[in-house]
Amino acid sequence: MIKKKLIIILFFTTMFLIPSKAEELKKIGKFKDWQTMVLVEPSGKVCFAQSSPVLQAPKSNKREARLFVTFRPSEKVSDEISASAGYEFNKKNSVTASSGKNKIKFDIKQQGFAWIAENKVEKKMVKLMKKGSRIMITGYNEKGSQTIDHYSLLGFTKAYNAAKKACS
C-alpha cells in the first residue's frame, strides 16, 4: 500500500513541478471549481478529479494546495482521496476534512500528501462532498502552524462522475 502511495506522490509532484510532464495529461473537462484529468501510464489509466482552494488561511501564506479523488482501475483503486497543502505535514498533528458537522481524519501523511486509509471512509467522504457546498482541509506544517484550505464543491459531482467514467 505504501509503495502505491509513493507512486502517486511521485506522479503529483512531477505534475506540479515539471511542466513538460504535465503536458502528458489529458484534460477531460472543467466543471465549475473542479476539473477532471486522465494520465495514461504503462500500467494503465489514472483518472482523477481535482480542485484548488477558493480560500486559504492564513491569507499571507499562499500555497499550492490541491484536493483529489483518484481512480486506478489496473490496481482496483477507486474513490482514493488525497490532499496536498503545499508543504510537509507535521507528524504530531492530524490532517482533517470537515463539512458541516462531519469531520474525517486522514490517516497517512507522506511527502506533502495526506490519505485516508480505509476505502469505506473515502466513500463516506465522497458522499459528503456530493451533498455539501464546501469542505475544509485543516493541516499543520512542520513548525506546528495551522492552515485551513477551503474547497468549493461546486462541480464536484460532475468532475467525479467524469473521472469515474474515464476509468471504467
C-alpha positions in Angstrom: 0.0 0.0 0.0 2.8 2.4 0.9 4.5 1.6 -2.5 1.4 2.6 -4.3 1.1 5.8 -2.3 4.7 6.7 -3.2 4.0 6.2 -6.9 1.1 8.6 -6.6 3.2 11.1 -4.7 5.8 11.0 -7.5 3.1 11.4 -10.1 1.5 14.5 -8.5 4.9 16.0 -7.6 6.0 15.6 -11.2 2.7 17.0 -12.4 3.2 20.3 -10.4 6.9 20.7 -10.7 7.8 19.7 -14.3 5.7 21.5 -16.9 6.7 19.1 -19.7 5.3 16.1 -17.8 2.1 18.0 -17.1 1.5 18.2 -20.9 1.2 14.4 -21.0 -2.0 14.7 -19.0 -5.3 14.7 -20.8 -7.8 17.2 -19.5 -11.3 15.7 -19.7 -13.2 18.7 -18.5 -13.7 21.7 -16.2 -16.8 21.6 -14.0 -17.1 24.9 -12.1 -14.5 24.7 -9.4 -13.3 21.2 -10.2 -11.6 19.6 -13.2 -11.1 16.0 -14.4 -7.9 14.7 -15.9 -6.5 11.3 -17.1 -3.0 10.1 -17.2 -2.2 7.0 -19.3 0.7 5.1 -17.8 2.3 1.8 -18.9 0.4 0.1 -16.0 -2.9 1.6 -17.0 -5.0 4.8 -16.7 -5.1 7.1 -13.7 -8.2 9.3 -13.6 -8.9 12.0 -11.1 -11.0 14.9 -10.2 -9.1 17.8 -8.5 -9.6 21.3 -7.2 -7.6 24.2 -5.7 -8.8 26.0 -2.6 -11.1 29.0 -3.0 -9.8 30.4 0.3 -6.7 29.7 2.3 -5.9 30.6 5.9 -3.7 32.3 6.9 -4.1 34.5 3.8 -0.4 35.6 4.0 0.7 32.0 3.3 -0.2 31.3 -0.4 0.5 27.6 -1.1 -0.1 25.1 -4.0 -2.8 23.1 -2.2 -5.0 20.5 -4.0 -7.7 18.0 -3.2 -8.0 14.9 -5.3 -10.3 11.9 -5.8 -8.5 9.3 -7.9 -9.3 6.1 -9.8 -6.7 3.5 -10.8 -8.6 0.5 -12.3 -5.5 -1.6 -13.0 -4.8 -1.6 -9.3 -8.5 -1.9 -8.3 -8.4 1.5 -6.6 -11.4 3.8 -6.6 -12.5 6.8 -4.6 -9.0 7.4 -3.3 -9.0 10.8 -1.6 -5.8 12.7 -1.1 -4.9 16.2 -0.1 -1.8 18.3 -0.5 -1.4 21.6 1.4 1.8 22.7 -0.4 4.1 21.8 2.5 5.2 18.7 4.5 2.6 17.9 7.2 3.6 17.8 10.9 3.7 14.2 12.2 2.3 15.2 15.6 -1.0 16.8 14.4 -3.9 15.4 12.5 -5.0 16.4 9.0 -8.8 16.6 8.9 -11.5 17.3 6.4 -14.7 18.9 7.7 -18.0 19.7 6.0 -20.9 20.9 8.2 -20.9 18.8 11.3 -18.9 16.0 9.7 -15.2 15.5 10.3 -12.9 12.9 8.7 -9.3 12.2 9.7 -6.6 11.5 7.1 -4.5 8.5 8.3 -1.4 8.6 6.2 0.9 11.7 5.8 3.9 11.4 3.5 5.9 13.8 1.3 3.4 16.6 1.5 0.3 14.5 0.9 -2.4 13.0 3.2 -4.6 10.0 2.5 -7.4 8.1 4.1 -6.5 4.5 4.8 -9.9 2.9 4.5 -12.0 2.9 1.3 -15.2 2.8 3.4 -14.3 6.1 4.9 -13.3 7.5 1.5 -16.7 6.5 0.1 -18.3 8.3 3.1 -16.3 11.5 2.3 -17.3 11.3 -1.4 -21.0 11.2 -0.3 -20.4 14.3 1.9 -18.7 16.1 -1.0 -21.6 15.3 -3.3 -24.1 16.8 -0.8 -22.1 19.7 0.5 -21.2 23.1 -0.8 -17.7 23.4 0.8 -15.1 21.3 2.6 -12.2 22.4 4.7 -8.9 20.6 5.0 -7.0 21.5 8.2 -3.3 20.7 8.5 -0.3 21.7 10.4 3.1 22.4 8.9 6.4 21.2 10.4 6.6 24.2 12.7 3.2 23.4 14.1 1.3 26.3 12.4 -2.2 25.5 11.4 -3.5 26.0 7.8 -7.1 25.7 6.6 -7.9 25.2 2.9 -11.5 25.9 1.9 -12.6 24.0 -1.2 -15.8 24.8 -3.1 -17.7 21.7 -4.0 -19.5 23.3 -7.0 -18.9 21.0 -9.9 -17.6 18.2 -7.8 -20.2 15.6 -8.7 -19.8 16.1 -12.4 -16.0 16.1 -12.2 -16.1 12.9 -10.0 -18.5 11.2 -12.4 -16.4 12.1 -15.4 -13.2 10.7 -13.7 -15.0 7.5 -12.8 -16.4 7.1 -16.3 -13.0 7.8 -17.9 -11.5 4.9 -15.9 -14.4 2.4 -16.3 
